[in-house]
Structure formats: C-alpha cells, structure tokens
Amino acid sequence: MDCRESADRQVVDRLRQAVRGCPHAVMVATTCLGRVLDCEAARGLHATVQPCAVDRSATGPAVLLGPLATEADAEAVGAWLRAGMPDDGTLRTGLRAAPAPQYVSRPA
C-alpha cells in the first residue's frame, strides 16, 4: 500500500465514523463518479450526501463534496453532517466539490 492509499483509508475511516453517528445514514463506497463530479484535477476522495427522512426519502438536494485529502477534512465533513448539513458557511468552501462540466448551467 502506498502513502496515498493509506491516507485515503484514514479519510474513509473518519467518514465511516461520522456516518455511524448520523441517524438513518447510509454509506456506499464506489469508484470514480466522473459523470457527476469533476475530480480528475484534485487528489483526494469525493462524496455525495443528501438529507433524508426516516424512510430515507430525499428531503433536500444532494451536495457534492471533495476533495477530502486529510483526516481533518473528513472530521470537518463529519461535524457538518452531524449538525444536519447546515447551509450557514460552517463547511469550508474548499470541501464542496465542483460539479462535472456537463452539469454546470451556462448562459443562453
């Protein structure tokens, strides 16, 4: 295992801890979501989170996160998740991922 894989594993472990602390949360790991996230230029992991009700139906829009390169990044996301995903600036701007180019609206 190289340094990058070790760092990624530590970040995933921190995210896993955060998800366990959130009621009704589910964590699914997958390979690159290139059609959804613009992640090629950045090192680190990416995530998509969405608030939901007890029955897991969506109650708000999905939020794209990343790159999450350090345990501190994962801790910040975890605290934000446990706080209910507030849209009050508590999640650093650099932790919100840019959408893939085909999902960005352009002026007509």
N, C-alpha and C positions, 0 to 999 in steps of 0.2 A: 504494500500500500504506500503510495507517495504522500507527500505533505498535503496536497490539495484534497485527496480522498479523505485523509484524517480530519482535516478542517471541516469538510462537508459533513462528515459523520457527526462531528460535535455540534454543528449547527442543526442538523436534523434531530439529534437527541434533545436539544433545547426546545425546538418547535414541538416535538412529541410531548414533552413535559407541559408545555403551555396548553396544548390541545386537551390533554388529560384533565387540566384544571378548568375547562370550559364546559358547562352543561350542554348536552346534546351535540357536542363537537365530534367530527369525524376527520381523520387524516388519511389521505390517499397519496402514495408516492408514485411517480411516473417518470418517464424520460422527458426530454425536452418538449415543451409546448410551443414550438416555433411558430405555429399559425396564430397563437394567442398572445405570446409575449415576444418582445424584441430583446432577446437575451444574448445574442451572439457576441456583442462587443464587451460585455461585462463578465467578470469572474464572480462566481458565487451561485447560490441556489435561488430559485424563484418559486413563488407560491401564488395561489389564487384563493381568496377567502370570501365567504358570503354569509351574512347574517341569516339565521333561520329560526323558525318557531319550533315548538316541542315536536311537532310531526315532521320536522326537517323541511318544510316548505319555505322557500325563499321569502324573506321579509325586507330585502334591500338589494342594491346592486352588488355585483362581485367587485372586489378590489384586487388589483394586481400588485404583488409585492416583489421586491428584489432589485438588485442582487443582495442576498443575505450572505455575506462573506465571513462574518465572525460570530462568535458566541454572543457578543454584545449586541449585534444586530438582531439575532434570534431572541435575546432577552427583551429587547425593546418591542419587537413584534408581539411577544408573549404578553407583556404588560398591557399593550394596546388591545389585544384580543380579550384578556380578562376584564378590561374596563368596558367592554361592549362595543369595540370598534368606533369610538367617538370620532366625529369629523371636526375636531377642535384644534388641530395642529400638534397633538401630542405624539403623533407618529412622524418622525423625521421625513422630510421631503425625499431625501435620497433613498429611503426604503420603499417608496412607491415606484413600481416598475412602469416603464413606458410601454404603451400598447404596441403591438406589431403594426407596421405601417399601413396594412390594408384595413385596420380597424380605426384609424385616425381620420376624423372627418376633415374634409378640405373645402375651402370656399368654392362656390359655383362660378 
